[in-house]
Amino acid sequence: MSDVELATGIGRRTQSTIYRDGASGRGPLIPTRWRELMTAAERAMTSEAWAYVAGSSGMESTASANVDAFESWRIVPRILRDVAERDLGIELFGRRYPTPLLTAPVGVLELVDPDADLAIARAAATLGIPAILSSQASVPMERVAAEGGGGPLWFQLYWSTSDDLVESFIDRAAGIGAEAIVVTLDTHLLGWRPRDLDEAYLPFIHGMGIAQYTSDPVFRRMVAARIAARASGESPPAEKPRVTPTAVRTLLGMTRRHPGRFGDNLRSGEPRVAVETFLEVFSRPSLTWSDLEFLRARTKLPIVLKGVQHPDDARHALDAGVDGILVSNHAGRQVDGAIASLDALPGIVDAVGGQAPVIFDSGIRTGADVFRALAIGADAVAVGRAWVYALAIAGENGAREALRNLLAEFDLVLGLSGHRSVGELNRDALVRV
């Protein structure tokens, strides 16, 4: 069955599958209700993993606002329209996709499932959904391209302090056939995240979520140069941590995760230096609009700016030659007390005026949420936590079921509201209350 055929009629087909399985005593792999999904995911994760995945910045008021904003837009169903056949497909950057979903880039997926980025790439591929690979992945992009199910891939870039490393990431993304570069610009500093702080846990310090870096030739040269400088006395030796059982476990863990043989890694100290180097080069707070010229000159792939929340920034992006806008507040993980992403969406859509695709992210829980974002004017919707929670509960199959359920509900809401395609949706389908 083709991707398009899979998406066609997915609502009724999914309902039928669940009810028929129930008649044989087999229930869904994951809960279909949001609160129950969260509860099951929390049970499946360690406290550190749950804090990292579910936590947001400060009082988590931005994350709450993301959810609450959907309730201020109500769907207005229309009747006596022929909706027997429905088309969920969209077009982005000249390519037709069978659904309006993308999987948002999520880092450090090894916290959730050992197959990590491979699992979500495979799950998304079965539905023709583009998977946006994170710079903070647990599996190198080349391996995901080779073993991740052959679906469409995009690459999300965190802009490093090293231009050479940025260029290397871009070249590698092109090399695996990535269809777009998504530049995340709201994480030039790490937000204040109390859940992580209370756990005193940052996964990168444990060597997690840095597989794109440790597999990169430029980064590895940076690590080798740092080791050589210390060996020659050109730079001071690293500060030695206090020896405790936890410190030993941290060292052994980062040593196991680092490419190469465990014994060689332990003797060389390279894993620890790699973590130090990553923490030093991860982000560049000094970025300005003029830096986009560097990126535009080095790739022919569509460039999408992620983190746009103001119409003026959307206009600047278009002036800078950017190909797409991703309206996102990092799911509330960066700035507490910020505008809800959905509240930012209408003004940005109007500012862009159809000159470039607008993708929405932050707060999506259900198919009805997908409907509302598209009706407000988004061209596509990126989904994160829903499939991450499902991945924790039931691995790749759980993630696939979460994506299927979102599409199934969206398909039904589309038809029940009197619409046959994504292209028919506009703000007339909603009322703001």
N, C-alpha and C positions, 0 to 999 in steps of 0.2 A: 504494500500500500504506500503511495507517495505521501510526501509531507502535506500536500494540499488535501488529499483524501482523508488523511488522519485528522486534519483540523475541521473538515466539513462534517457537520452534524455531531460534533464531539460532545455536546451537552447531553442529548438523549442517549447517545451510545455509552457515555460514562455512567449515567444513572442506571441504565440497563445492566451494565457489567457489575456494578456494586450490588444491586438488588438480586441478581441471579447468583452471584457469589454467596450472598447472604443465605439464600435458600439451600446452599450446600454447606452452610456452617462456617463460611470464611468471610471475615469482616475486612474493612479497609486496612491497609498497612499503617496509615496515619489518620489522626482525627481530621474531620472536615471543618470543625468549628475552631475558630482562631484561639480562644482561650485554652481549649483542651490541647491544641497543637503546641502552644507555648509550655504548658504544664508538662506534657510528655517529653518535650525537648529538654527542659531543665533537668528532668529526672535522668535523661540519657547522657548528660554532659557532666564534666567535673565543674566545681564551683568557679575555677579560673576560666574555663572555656565559656561557661554561661555568662560570666561577668563581661568577657570580651565581646561576645556575640550580641547579647541582649542589652548591654549597657549603653548609655548615651551620656552626653556631657551635662555637668552641673546637676541641677534639680530634675533634669530630663524633661523640662517643660517644652523644648522644641520637638522632641519625639512625641510627646502627648499632643502638641498642636498639629503635628502632621496627621495624626489619626482624627482628631476632632474636626479638622478642616473639611474632611469628606462629608461629615454630617450636615454641613451648611449648604451642600448642593444635593438636591433631591431629584430623582429621576421622574419624568412625566411620561407614563406609558401612553401610547396611541393604539387605537383599535382598528380592526377590519382592514389590515394591510397584509398583503401576501408575504409571509415570512417563512414559507416552507423551505426555501433554500437560502442559506446564509454564508457569506464569504468573510472570513476573518483576516484575510490577507492584507498586507501593506507593501509599499515600496519605499526603500531607503537607498539613497545614493545609486540609483539605477538598478538595484537588485530587488526582485520580488521575494518576499518572505510569507510563509503561510499563516503566520499569526502576528499580532502586534506586540508580542513579548520579546524581551531580551533578558538574559540572566545578568544581574548587576555584578560588577567585580567585587569579590569578597576575598580578603586576604586570610592567610593562616588557617586554611580549611582542614589542615591536619589535626587541629584542635577538636574537630567535629567528627571526622571520618578518615580512616587511614588512606582511602583512595582519593580523598581530597578533590583537587581540580579535575582529575580524570573522571570522577564520579559525576560531577555536574555537567561536564562537557558531554559525556555519554548520554546522560538523561536528556539534556537539551537537544542533542542531535536527533534523537528519536522523534522529536516533534518539530524539527526544522527551526528551532529557536537559536539565534546567535548567542553564544556564550562569550561574555567579555572577560578575558583572562586578566587577572590582577598582577601588578608589579610585585605584590607581596604574596605571590603564589607559593604553594608547598611543592609544586611539581614544575620543572622547567617547561617553557612553552613548546619546545621542540617535541618533548615526549607527549604532551597533550595533543599536539597536532598529529602525531603518529599513532597514538593509542586511544584517543578520546572520542572515537565514534564517527569521525569524518564530517561532523556538522560545521556550520559556519562559525568562524572565530573572529572576535575583535580583540584588540589589546589595549589595556588601560595603563597609562604612563604616569608614574610619579616622577616629577622633574627633579633629578639629582643635582647636586652641586657640581658634578662632573659633566661637562658637555660631551666628552668622549663616551661616557657611559650612556647618556641619553641617546646619542647617535647609534651606539651599539644596540640598545634595546629596540630602537626604531627599525634598524636593519634586520634584526632577528625577527621582528614581527612581520615585516614584509616577506622574509624568507619562509615563514611557515604558512603564508597565504592569508594572513589576517586581512579583513576587509575594511577596517577602520582603526584609527588611533583615538582613544578616549583619554584626554589629558585632564587629570583631576587637579583642580586648582584651589580647593578649599582645605587642603591638609598641609600647607606650608609650615604650619606649627601643629603639634598634637594637642587636641582639645583636652580640657580638664575633665577626666572621666573617673568619678569617685569610686565606681565599682571596681575598676582595675587598680586604682590607688589603694583601696582598702585591702585588696588581695596582695598588694605589693608585687604585681605580676604584669610583665610586658613580654609577650611571647618571643619577640625578636631577640631579646637578650638571651633566650634559651636556644637560639639558632633556628627558630621556627619562622616560616613565612619569608625566607630570603633565598629560595631556590633559584629565582630568576637572576639573582646576583652571583651566587656561588657557581652558577653554570655559565657565567658571562666572561669572555676572555679579557675584556677591559678591566672588569672588577677583579679578576684573579691576578692580573698584573699589579693592580693597586695594592692588593693584599701582599703579594710577593715583595713589592718595593718597601712596604712597611716593615715586614719581617727583616729584610736585608738592612734597612736603616737602623734598626735596633741592634742587630748583630754586629754592625760596624761601629756602633756608638754614636752615629749621627743623630739619633733621636733617643730620648730617655726610655728606659724599659717600662713596660706596662706596670701599673699599680697592682700589687698582688692582693687578691681578695682574702678575707679572713677565711681560714679553713674550717668549714662546718659540714655536717652531713648534707645539708641542702646545697651548699656550694659544690660539693663533690658530685651530687646528682645532676646539677646544672651543667657542670663540665662534661660529664659522661654523656648527657643527653645531646649537647651541641656537637660533641665528637662523633656520635653515632649518626647524626643527621647530615653531617658535612660530607661532600663527595670524597671518595677515596677509601682506603683501608683504615679500619679503626685504629690499629696500632700505629700506623704512620701518622695519622691525624693527632693522636694523643702525644706522640713524641715531638712533633713539629710545632704544636700549639697553633696551627693554622686556623682551626675552627674559631678559637677565641679572637684571633686577630681579624677574621672575616666579620664577626659580629661587631667588633669595634669600628671597623671600616664602614660597615653598613650604617651604623648609628651616626657616623660623621657625615656621610654623603647623601643620606636618604632624601632630604628635601631642601628646597632653596627658597627661603623667605623673601629674597630680594627680587623675585621675578616681577617684571612689568610687561605691559602690552607689547613693547618693542621686541621682547624675547620670542614672541611667536614667529617672527621672521626666521629665526634659526630653525624652528621646526618645519615651517612651510618650505624652506629651501632644501630640506633633507628627505622629504617623502612626498610621493604622489597620492598616497592614501588619503581618504577623507579624514579630516581632523575635527573631532567633536570636543568642545569644552564642557567639562563636568564641574558643577558647583555654581552655576549661574543662578542668581536670585533677584537681580535687579534689571529692569528693562534697559537702562543705559549700558550695562555691561553686555547685554545681548547685542545692542547696536554697535558697540566697540568691537565685539567679536566678528560681526559681519564685515565691518570696515577693515579688519585685520586679515580677511580672507579665510576665515574659519568656515567649515562646511556644515557644522551642526551644533546645536545647543542642547546640553543636558541639564535640565532644571532639577537641582538636587541640593539638599542641605546635609548631605552625608548621613541621612537617616537620623538627624539630630545628634550626631556624635561629636560635633565640633563646637558649635556656639550655642550655649543655653540662652533661652529667651529670644531666639531668632524667629523670623517669619516662617510659617508653615510653607512647605514647598508647594502645596496645592494653591495656597493663597498667592504665591508668586507667579504661578503659571499663567493666568489670564493676561496680565500686563506684558509678560515676556512674549507670549504668542502674538499679541497685538503689535508689539515692537518689531518682531521678526517679520511679520506680514507675509508669510509664505515664502520668504527668500531662502530659507534653509529649514531642514527638518528640526523639530523640537521634540526631544525625548523627555519623559517625566520619570522621576525617581523620588522615593522617600514617602513611606506610609502605606504602600499598597499591601492590602491583606486579602482582598477578595476580588472576584470577577466584577462585582458591582463597582468596586474602586477603579478597576481598569476602565470600565465603561465611562465613569465620570471624568477621569483624566483625559481620555480620548475625546469626549464630547466637549470639554473645555477648549480643546485645541491641540493637545499633544498628538504627534504622529506615531509614537510608539511609547511603550512603558517598560522600564527596567524594574525587575523584581529581585529582592535580596533575601530578607530574613525568612520569608515563607518557605523557600526551598532549603535554606540552611537548617532551619528547625527540622524539616523533614529528613534531611540528610543525616542529622544526628540520631533520629529515631530509627530509620530503616535504610540507611545507606543510599546507594544509587537508585534503587527502586523507589525508595521513599521520596527522593527529590523529583523523580519522574512523575510520581503520583501527585505531588504538590503542584507541579506545573500543569499537569493534565486537569486537575481540579479547578485551577484558576481559569483555564481556557474553557472548561465545561460550563462553569457558572457564567463567564462572560458571554459565551455563545447563547445561553438561555436568556440572560438579561437582554442581550441584543434583540432576540426575537420577541420576547415578551413586551419589550418597550415599543415594538413596531418598526424595527429596522432590520435591514438585510445585509448590511456591510459596514465596515469601519468608515468607509468614505462617506456614508450618509450622515454620520454623527456630527452634530454641532451643538451650540449652547441652547438651541431651541428644545433640545431633549431634556433640559434641566431647568430647575427653578432654584434660585438662591434664597435661603430662608434665614 
